[in-house]
Amino acid sequence: MKTFYYLILIIIPSLAAAQNSNQVQLANEYYINGELDKALDIYEKLSGNPQYIQQIHNNYLDILISKGDFKSAEKHLKKARRYYPSNVYYQIDHGLLYQQMGEEEKADKIFNETIENSKENKYLIGTAAQYFVSKQLTSYALKSYQQARKSDKDKNSYALELANIYRLMDKQSEMIEEYLVFATIRPSNLRYVKNILQNILQKEEDISNFKDILIDKVQRNPNEKIYPELLIWVNLQQNDFYGAFIQAKAVDKKFKTHGIRVMQIGNIALDNKAYDDAIEIFTYVSKTYPNTGIYITARRQTIKAREEKVKNDFPVELQAIRELTYDYKQLILDIGVNAQTIEAFRSKALLHAFYLDELDSAISILDEIIKAPRINPSLKAKSKMDLGDIYLLIGDPWEATLLYSQVEKDNKDSPIGYEAKLKNAQLNYYQANFELAKSHLDILKLATTREIANDALSLSLLIQDNTALDSSDFVMKEFASIELMLFQNKKESALVAFSEMLEKYPGHSLTDEIYWKMARINIELGNFENAQLELQAIRSDYPTDILGDDAMFLMAQIYEEHLHDYAKAMEIYKDFLITYPGSVYVAEARKRFRSLRGDNIN
């Protein structure tokens, strides 16, 4: 009998709780469906039980306020705060109710009491601040963190939180100050701050002000590395590589990093094709640190930067190429052939092969590299592929494919192996073995690095689009044979052959590709006006085809970089942004347009 009574005592409360839980769910459904009176009726019955305050609070309070029943709302909030005195949501809701009632002083008092009572608890003050923000009470959120920092007696505490609040309040100078505080707390914070500032500092005026703040910080805190590093970063964001170089020099001297930071800036300048800046930076390092491990690298990079400048200044001056080979030779004579100079030896070979037509010299150097003991496997593989390219230059595709295949076999499932496979596919394409080429390319589209995948996809589509409707493939075969001529540096002959194709096959699906190839050849030959005519043909006749945006962007580049007609370049960049808003070149076109307009002048 006693057992029966015990069961009754357990079961009845459980059933009641389950029933009330169902009632909460039913009321919530009424609330969601807009049946507020039905929801209110249930909430009022449940509100007498403290157990359900948390479950019904938000919806119940919302209905009461929407109906203007402030008295019942205040009664509910007082009860909620009595049972849950540390719940900052209920405290802030009470203040919000007073605001609804027009009693600002009472609201302010509650908000301040909430901050005062929570300031020593990181969780509570964070919760309160976030809730203030969600209710558009950012000034109280700001005060929350300010009081918490004062309570901590740590001028660095809550820096990120304060920065984010200032950002919401559009107080940029205070925001930057707090982000800088956050950056100094630990080195790992610097990357986060850079990412944030990159999104915030969009206007030239904002960037200029930020640089002024950093300069002042550097002067006031000479031993703090964060500020000069940020100055370097800001200059790099503006592509002001020389400005970054000046700051990096100071960092190297102050923190005795022996030119390492300056070298990093030089490499960034080189990657961004700022060749003159790169040359000056690397030259500085080689002269300033002659007896250090970085000297050979700096000297090597100086020649490399000069090489890239010469190779990208059309038409290429062969005497300048010859001088580069002398410089490489002198470097190797001074230092010897070792792990640090062997890449320079390879660069010398490629200049002999592809610019000076001195194939025997190139082959001799590459053979020496390949046979060198303890050579880096990657460099050996690259040199083998270079040798394959040279055999293709002299018309020996069999030797070329043997070398490519060796590299592919020795470097399976690696970027070098994929590159060798791509070269074999291109060789098959030149020889008009389109099906075999495409089978290689289709594999490379799926299983390689982005750059090789893109090249594989482009060539695969070219073959597919121009052989599907042409059973004999004779036009495509002719096009591929001219591409081989281009690879072999027979530019003038290739230009004539492409021109003849336009006459023989008017309106063929390859026409825009032919115009594109002719434009690229004319650029390399320094015939910029002719290149513009061919690009204009694509722009006029094939604006929606795959090369439409490429052609228009390249036209603007030619006007900017070679013809120095900046007004015309601006006009085309502007039209480009309107015509091709989804192009991969949009960001670069916008940057160039703004630069020409004067937006980025410091």
C-alpha positions in Angstrom: 0.0 0.0 0.0 2.9 2.3 0.8 4.4 1.6 -2.5 1.2 2.6 -4.2 1.1 5.9 -2.4 4.8 6.6 -3.4 4.0 5.9 -7.0 1.0 8.3 -6.9 3.3 11.0 -5.4 5.8 10.6 -8.2 3.3 10.2 -11.1 0.9 13.0 -10.5 3.5 15.8 -10.5 5.1 14.3 -13.5 1.8 14.3 -15.4 1.2 17.9 -14.3 4.6 19.0 -15.6 4.1 17.2 -18.9 0.7 18.9 -19.3 2.1 22.3 -18.6 5.0 21.7 -21.0 2.4 20.9 -23.6 0.7 24.1 -22.7 3.9 26.1 -23.3 4.3 24.5 -26.7 0.6 25.3 -27.6 1.0 28.9 -26.5 4.1 29.3 -28.5 2.3 28.0 -31.6 -0.5 30.5 -31.0 2.1 33.2 -30.7 3.9 32.2 -33.9 0.5 32.1 -35.8 -0.4 35.5 -34.6 -3.2 34.3 -32.3 -2.0 36.5 -29.4 -5.1 36.5 -27.2 -5.1 32.7 -27.1 -1.3 32.7 -26.4 -1.7 35.4 -23.7 -4.4 33.4 -21.9 -2.1 30.4 -21.5 1.0 32.4 -20.7 -0.9 34.2 -17.9 -1.9 30.9 -16.3 1.7 29.6 -16.5 3.3 32.8 -15.2 2.2 32.1 -11.7 4.7 29.2 -11.6 8.3 30.3 -11.4 9.3 27.1 -13.1 8.0 28.4 -16.5 9.4 32.0 -16.4 12.3 31.3 -18.6 10.2 29.3 -21.1 7.6 31.9 -21.6 9.5 35.2 -20.9 10.2 36.6 -24.3 6.9 35.9 -26.0 4.8 36.8 -22.9 6.6 40.1 -22.4 6.3 40.9 -26.1 2.6 40.4 -26.0 2.1 42.5 -22.9 4.1 45.4 -24.3 2.4 45.2 -27.7 -1.0 45.5 -25.9 0.3 48.4 -23.7 -0.2 46.4 -20.5 2.9 47.8 -18.9 1.6 47.1 -15.4 1.4 43.3 -16.0 4.7 43.5 -17.9 6.4 45.1 -14.9 4.8 42.6 -12.5 6.2 39.8 -14.6 9.7 41.3 -14.8 9.9 41.9 -11.0 9.0 38.3 -10.4 11.5 37.1 -13.0 14.3 39.2 -11.4 13.3 38.0 -8.0 13.7 34.3 -8.9 16.7 34.9 -11.3 18.6 37.9 -9.8 21.8 37.4 -11.9 19.9 37.2 -15.2 21.1 40.3 -17.1 18.5 39.8 -19.8 15.6 40.3 -17.3 17.4 43.3 -15.8 17.9 45.0 -19.2 14.3 44.1 -20.3 13.1 45.9 -17.2 15.0 49.0 -18.3 13.7 48.6 -21.8 10.1 48.5 -20.4 10.7 51.8 -18.6 11.9 53.3 -21.9 8.7 52.2 -23.5 6.8 53.9 -20.6 8.8 57.1 -21.2 10.6 56.8 -17.8 14.2 57.3 -19.1 15.7 58.0 -15.6 14.5 54.7 -14.2 15.7 52.9 -17.4 19.1 54.5 -17.1 19.3 53.6 -13.4 18.6 49.9 -14.1 21.0 49.8 -17.0 23.8 51.3 -14.9 23.0 48.9 -12.0 23.2 46.0 -14.4 26.7 47.1 -15.6 27.9 47.8 -12.0 26.7 44.4 -10.8 28.2 42.5 -13.8 31.5 44.3 -14.4 33.7 41.8 -12.4 32.2 38.8 -14.2 33.5 38.4 -17.8 30.6 36.2 -18.8 27.9 38.4 -17.4 29.4 41.7 -18.7 29.9 40.1 -22.1 26.3 38.9 -22.2 25.0 42.3 -21.0 27.0 44.1 -23.7 25.9 41.9 -26.5 22.2 42.3 -25.4 22.6 46.0 -25.2 23.9 45.9 -28.8 21.1 43.7 -30.0 18.7 46.4 -28.6 20.6 49.2 -30.3 21.9 50.5 -26.9 25.5 50.7 -28.0 26.4 53.5 -25.6 25.5 51.1 -22.7 27.4 48.3 -24.4 30.4 50.6 -24.6 30.0 51.6 -20.9 29.8 47.9 -20.0 33.3 47.1 -21.3 34.8 50.4 -20.1 33.6 49.7 -16.6 34.8 46.1 -16.8 38.3 47.3 -18.0 38.4 49.8 -15.1 37.5 47.0 -12.7 40.2 44.8 -14.1 42.8 47.5 -13.7 44.2 46.4 -17.1 44.3 48.9 -19.9 44.5 46.1 -22.4 41.4 44.1 -21.3 38.4 44.0 -23.6 40.3 45.7 -26.4 38.7 43.6 -29.2 35.2 44.0 -27.7 35.6 47.8 -27.4 37.0 48.0 -30.9 33.9 46.2 -32.3 31.6 48.5 -30.3 33.4 51.6 -31.6 33.1 50.2 -35.1 29.3 49.9 -34.7 29.3 53.5 -33.4 31.4 54.6 -36.5 34.0 56.1 -34.2 37.0 55.2 -36.4 39.9 56.7 -34.4 38.8 55.0 -31.2 38.1 51.8 -33.0 41.6 51.8 -34.5 43.2 52.6 -31.1 41.5 49.5 -29.6 42.4 47.2 -32.5 46.0 48.3 -32.1 45.9 47.5 -28.4 44.5 44.1 -29.3 47.3 43.5 -31.8 50.0 44.2 -29.1 48.6 41.7 -26.6 50.0 38.7 -28.5 51.6 38.3 -32.0 48.9 35.9 -33.3 46.4 38.8 -33.0 48.1 40.8 -35.7 46.8 38.7 -38.6 43.2 39.1 -37.3 43.6 42.9 -37.0 45.0 43.1 -40.5 42.1 41.2 -41.9 39.6 43.5 -40.1 41.4 46.7 -41.1 41.6 45.5 -44.7 37.8 45.5 -44.9 37.4 48.8 -43.0 40.0 51.1 -44.5 38.7 51.5 -48.0 39.0 55.3 -48.5 42.3 56.9 -49.2 41.6 59.4 -46.4 41.1 56.6 -43.9 44.3 54.9 -44.9 46.2 58.1 -44.7 44.9 58.8 -41.2 45.8 55.3 -40.2 49.3 55.8 -41.4 49.6 59.0 -39.4 48.4 57.1 -36.3 51.0 54.4 -36.8 53.9 56.9 -37.4 53.0 58.5 -34.1 52.9 55.1 -32.4 56.3 54.2 -33.8 57.8 57.4 -32.4 56.2 57.0 -29.0 56.9 53.2 -28.8 60.3 52.7 -30.5 60.7 49.1 -29.1 57.3 47.9 -30.1 57.5 45.9 -33.4 53.8 45.7 -34.1 53.5 49.3 -35.3 56.3 49.3 -37.9 55.0 46.0 -39.1 51.6 47.5 -39.6 53.1 50.4 -41.5 54.8 47.9 -43.8 51.5 46.2 -44.3 49.6 49.4 -45.1 52.2 50.3 -47.7 51.9 46.9 -49.3 48.1 47.2 -49.4 48.6 50.3 -51.5 51.2 48.6 -53.6 53.7 51.2 -52.3 56.6 48.8 -52.2 59.2 51.5 -51.8 57.4 52.8 -48.8 57.3 49.3 -47.4 61.0 49.0 -48.1 61.8 52.1 -46.1 60.0 50.8 -43.1 61.5 47.3 -43.5 64.9 48.8 -43.5 64.2 50.4 -40.1 62.8 47.1 -38.7 65.9 45.2 -39.9 68.2 47.7 -38.2 66.2 48.1 -35.0 65.6 44.4 -34.4 68.8 43.1 -36.1 67.1 40.8 -38.5 70.0 41.1 -41.0 68.0 42.0 -44.1 65.4 39.2 -43.9 62.4 41.6 -43.6 63.7 43.7 -46.5 64.1 40.5 -48.6 60.5 39.6 -48.0 59.4 43.0 -49.3 61.6 42.6 -52.4 60.0 39.2 -53.1 56.5 40.7 -52.8 57.5 43.5 -55.1 58.8 41.0 -57.6 55.7 38.9 -57.4 53.6 42.0 -58.1 55.8 42.9 -61.2 57.2 46.1 -59.5 60.6 45.3 -61.0 62.4 48.6 -60.4 61.4 48.5 -56.7 62.5 44.8 -56.5 65.9 45.6 -58.1 66.6 48.4 -55.7 65.6 46.4 -52.7 67.7 43.3 -53.6 70.6 45.5 -54.5 70.4 47.2 -51.1 70.5 43.9 -49.3 73.5 42.5 -51.2 75.4 45.7 -50.5 74.4 46.1 -46.9 74.9 42.5 -45.8 77.8 41.2 -47.9 79.1 38.7 -45.4 75.9 37.0 -44.4 74.0 34.0 -45.6 71.4 36.2 -47.3 74.0 37.8 -49.6 73.9 35.1 -52.3 70.1 35.0 -52.4 69.9 38.8 -52.6 72.4 38.9 -55.5 70.6 36.1 -57.3 67.2 37.9 -56.8 68.6 41.1 -58.2 69.5 39.4 -61.5 66.1 37.6 -61.5 64.2 40.9 -61.1 66.2 42.4 -63.9 65.5 39.4 -66.0 61.7 39.6 -65.4 61.8 43.3 -66.3 63.7 42.7 -69.6 61.4 39.8 -70.6 58.3 41.8 -70.0 59.5 45.0 -71.8 58.4 44.4 -75.4 60.0 44.1 -77.8 62.7 42.2 -75.8 66.2 43.6 -76.2 68.6 40.8 -77.0 71.6 42.8 -75.8 69.9 43.0 -72.4 69.4 39.3 -72.4 73.0 38.8 -73.2 74.0 41.0 -70.3 71.9 38.9 -68.0 73.7 35.7 -69.1 77.0 37.5 -68.2 75.6 38.4 -64.8 74.6 34.9 -64.1 78.0 33.6 -65.3 79.8 36.1 -63.0 77.6 35.0 -60.0 78.5 31.4 -60.6 82.2 32.2 -61.0 82.2 34.2 -57.8 80.2 31.7 -55.7 80.6 28.4 -57.6 77.9 25.9 -58.6 76.1 24.9 -55.4 72.7 24.5 -53.9 72.3 28.3 -53.7 73.4 29.1 -57.3 72.3 26.1 -59.3 68.8 27.7 -60.0 70.7 30.7 -61.4 72.6 28.3 -63.7 69.3 26.9 -64.9 68.0 30.4 -65.6 71.1 31.1 -67.7 70.4 28.0 -69.8 66.8 29.1 -70.5 68.0 32.5 -71.7 70.4 30.8 -74.1 67.7 28.5 -75.4 64.6 30.7 -75.7 66.0 34.2 -76.4 69.5 33.8 -77.9 68.9 30.7 -79.9 72.1 29.2 -78.5 70.7 25.7 -78.0 74.0 23.9 -77.6 75.0 26.1 -74.6 71.6 25.5 -73.0 71.7 21.7 -73.5 75.2 21.6 -72.0 74.2 23.5 -68.9 71.0 21.5 -68.3 72.9 18.2 -68.7 75.4 19.4 -66.1 72.6 20.3 -63.7 70.9 16.9 -64.2 74.1 15.0 -63.6 75.1 17.0 -60.6 75.4 14.9 -57.4 73.0 15.5 -54.5 70.9 17.9 -56.6 67.5 18.8 -55.4 65.0 16.3 -57.0 62.6 19.1 -57.9 65.3 21.1 -59.7 66.5 18.0 -61.5 62.9 17.3 -62.7 62.4 20.9 -63.9 65.7 20.8 -65.7 64.7 17.6 -67.5 61.4 19.3 -68.6 63.5 22.3 -69.8 65.6 19.9 -71.8 62.5 18.3 -73.3 61.3 21.8 -74.3 64.6 22.4 -76.1 64.3 19.2 -78.0 60.9 20.3 -79.1 62.4 23.6 -80.1 64.8 21.8 -82.5 62.1 19.5 -83.8 62.8 16.3 -81.9 59.5 15.5 -80.3 60.5 11.9 -79.5 63.3 13.0 -77.2 61.0 15.6 -75.7 58.2 13.1 -74.8 60.8 10.7 -73.4 62.0 13.3 -70.9 58.5 14.5 -70.1 57.4 10.9 -69.4 60.5 10.3 -67.2 59.5 13.3 -65.0 55.9 12.2 -64.9 56.8 8.7 -63.8 59.3 9.8 -61.2 56.9 12.4 -59.7 53.4 10.8 -59.7 50.6 12.7 -58.0 52.8 15.8 -57.5 52.6 19.3 -59.1 55.8 18.6 -61.1 54.4 15.3 -62.3 51.2 17.0 -63.4 53.2 19.7 -65.2 55.1 17.0 -67.1 51.8 15.3 -68.0 50.5 18.7 -69.3 53.6 19.1 -71.5 53.0 15.7 -73.0 49.4 16.6 -73.7 50.5 19.9 -75.3 53.0 17.9 -77.4 50.3 15.6 -78.6 48.2 18.6 -79.4 51.0 20.1 -81.5 51.2 16.8 -83.4 47.4 16.8 -84.0 46.9 13.8 -81.8 43.8 15.5 -80.4 42.1 12.5 -78.8 45.2 11.4 -76.9 45.9 15.0 -75.8 42.3 15.4 -74.6 42.5 12.1 -72.6 45.5 13.5 -70.7 43.9 16.9 -70.3 40.7 15.5 -68.9 42.7 13.8 -66.1 44.6 17.0 -65.3 41.4 19.0 -65.0 40.4 17.0 -62.0 43.6 16.0 -60.2 46.1 18.9 -60.1 46.9 22.4 -58.9 44.7 25.3 -60.0 47.1 26.8 -62.5 47.7 23.5 -64.3 44.0 22.6 -64.1 43.1 25.9 -65.7 45.6 25.4 -68.5 44.3 21.8 -69.1 40.7 23.0 -69.1 41.4 25.8 -71.6 43.2 23.5 -74.1 40.7 20.7 -73.6 37.8 23.1 -74.4 39.7 24.5 -77.4 40.1 21.0 -78.9 36.5 20.0 -78.1 34.9 23.2 -79.4 36.9 23.1 -82.7 36.9 19.4 -83.6 33.3 18.3 -82.8 31.8 19.7 -86.0 34.9 19.2 -88.2 35.4 15.5 -88.9 38.6 16.0 -90.8 40.1 18.4 -88.1 42.2 20.0 -90.8 41.6 23.5 -89.6 42.5 22.6 -86.1 45.6 20.7 -87.2 46.7 23.9 -89.0 46.1 26.0 -85.9 48.0 23.6 -83.7 51.0 23.5 -86.1 51.2 27.3 -85.9 51.0 27.1 -82.1 54.1 24.9 -82.3 55.8 27.5 -84.4 55.0 30.0 -81.7 56.5 27.7 -79.1 59.7 27.5 -81.2 59.9 31.3 -81.2 59.0 31.7 -84.9 56.8 34.7 -84.2 56.9 36.4 -87.5 56.2 33.2 -89.4 53.3 32.4 -87.0 51.8 35.8 -87.5 51.8 35.4 -91.3 50.3 31.9 -91.0 47.5 33.0 -88.7 46.7 35.9 -91.1 46.5 33.4 -93.9 44.1 31.3 -91.8 41.8 34.2 -91.4 41.6 34.6 -95.2 41.1 30.8 -95.9 38.5 30.1 -93.2 36.4 33.2 -92.7 33.9 32.9 -89.9 35.4 29.7 -88.5 34.9 29.0 -84.8 38.7 29.6 -84.3 38.6 33.1 -85.6 38.5 34.8 -82.2 41.3 32.5 -81.0 43.4 33.5 -84.0 42.9 37.2 -83.4 43.9 36.7 -79.8 47.1 34.8 -80.7 48.0 37.5 -83.3 47.4 40.3 -80.7 49.8 38.5 -78.2 52.4 38.1 -80.9 52.2 41.7 -81.9 52.6 42.8 -78.3 55.8 40.8 -78.0 57.1 42.2 -81.2 56.2 45.8 -80.0 53.5 46.3 -82.6 51.0 47.7 -80.2 48.8 49.5 -82.6 48.3 46.3 -84.6 47.6 44.4 -81.4 44.8 46.9 -80.7 43.2 46.3 -84.1 43.1 42.5 -83.5 41.7 43.0 -80.0 39.1 45.4 -81.3 38.0 42.7 -83.8 37.3 40.4 -80.8 35.6 43.2 -78.9 33.3 44.0 -81.9 32.6 40.6 -83.3 32.8 38.3 -80.3 32.0 40.3 -77.2 30.1 37.5 -75.5 32.5 34.7 -76.3 35.1 33.4 -73.8 37.8 35.9 -74.9 35.6 39.0 -74.9 36.6 40.3 -71.4 40.2 39.2 -71.9 40.5 41.3 -75.1 38.9 44.4 -73.6 41.0 44.3 -70.5 44.2 43.8 -72.5 43.3 46.8 -74.7 43.1 49.0 -71.7 46.4 47.6 -70.4 48.2 48.3 -73.7 46.9 51.9 -73.7 48.1 52.3 -70.0 51.4 50.5 -70.1 52.7 50.8 -73.6 51.0 53.6 -75.5 50.7 55.8 -72.3 47.3 57.1 -73.4 45.9 57.2 -69.9 42.6 58.9 -70.8 41.8 56.1 -73.3 42.9 53.4 -70.8 40.5 54.9 -68.2 37.7 55.0 -70.7 38.1 51.3 -71.5 38.5 50.3 -67.9 35.3 52.1 -67.1 33.4 50.5 -70.0 34.9 47.1 -69.0 33.4 47.4 -65.4 30.0 48.0 -66.9 30.2 45.4 -69.7 31.8 42.5 -67.7 30.7 42.9 -64.0 31.4 39.2 -63.4 34.8 39.0 -65.0 37.8 37.7 -63.0 39.5 41.0 -64.1 37.0 43.3 -62.3 39.0 43.9 -59.2 42.2 44.7 -61.1 40.3 46.9 -63.6 38.7 48.8 -60.8 42.1 49.3 -59.0 43.8 50.5 -62.2 40.9 52.8 -63.1 41.0 54.4 -59.6 44.8 54.7 -59.8 44.7 56.5 -63.2 41.9 58.8 -61.8 44.3 59.7 -59.0 42.5 58.0 -56.1 45.6 56.2 -54.9 48.1 59.0 -55.1 49.8 59.5 -51.8 
